[in-house]
Amino acid sequence: AMAEPVPPRMDIAPRDAPARRSGGIVSSLRRWNPTKTPKTTVTLALYLFGLFVAFVARPPVTITDQMQTRYFEMMDAADAVDAAPRAEAERLLADASMARHRAETWGWRFNSERKAKVYELRSLEKERFKQAEVYRKRRDAMVKEAKGELGLWSQLGIDEAKALFRRAYERGKLFATRSSYYDTFWLIVAGRSDDSMVELLVRWGLTVLSNFTVGMFSAVINFAFALPSMIATFASTGWASALAFFLVAVVAASSVAASLLLLLFGTAGGAVYGAVAAGPYLARLEAGSRERERIRMIA
């Protein structure tokens, strides 16, 4: 018998399959098109610019020897003006404040004699404050002229802005730390007995993250509100220069606060991942402990 002819094999070329996209930050950056995500691009650019200003950039105004000499001469003159009467006015104000503070003991509002004494000391304190304020304003005006000799964009202005943000940051960190202590206490006291160790750690971590987020946000807001007063202490500063300094300083402060939060969130994410990975082992340990406690109570 003749063999049946074998039909010719028709190989169909497969369609070009799309290349598998590898994950990761590097590949995401390669595929990123800044023009398609303008908001993300602007945010990232401002963030990097703020870090550059905070840690790398040098002051645009260079302080020369003549400027520095003139500054110190003007500061010495400001310290010397009305030195003796200014010191005496400050001493009298401090004495009046201390006397008023000592008179405001518990229940002074309900005693007519003590109440009248407190009001008398308050009036004396206000009067002495006005006297001291006259000397303060005179000296502050001379200090303003001396600082204007160097300029807002000099190392002096930048150092004062950094010190101002450092104080705001410390207040925000203190708020976050205290709130975390209180929340941890109530988390332990009000926690359910059937909560696992992993659930307790996750809830505690989220509480700490939320407190530090509020603390850093409040630090930037406080810094932004206090910055105009610092800028006003520099003479010969135009409104355009002052506005530019304000915006650059706020962006730099926001970048630093965001970096601290990113570091904190990254550390917390790693800790939560480790806690979840160790969850089964911790659950077995906790179940075994409860079983031994139940057997002990039955026995």
ABEGO torsion letter per residue (X at the ends): XBBBBBBBBBBBBBBBBBBBBBBEAAAAAAABBAAABAAAAAAAAAAAAAAAAAAABBBABBBBAAAAAAAAAAAAAAAABGAAAAAAAAAAAAAAAAAAAAABBBGAAABAAAAAAAAAAAAAAAAAAAAAAAAAAAAAAAAAAAAAAAEAABAAAAAAAAAAAAAAAAAAAAAAAAAAAAAAAAAAAABBAABBAAAAAAAAAAAAAAAAAAAAAAAAAAAAAAAAAAAAABBGBBAAAAAAAAAAAAAAAAAAAAAAAAAAAAAAAAAAAAAAAAAAAAAAAAAAAAAAAAAAAAX
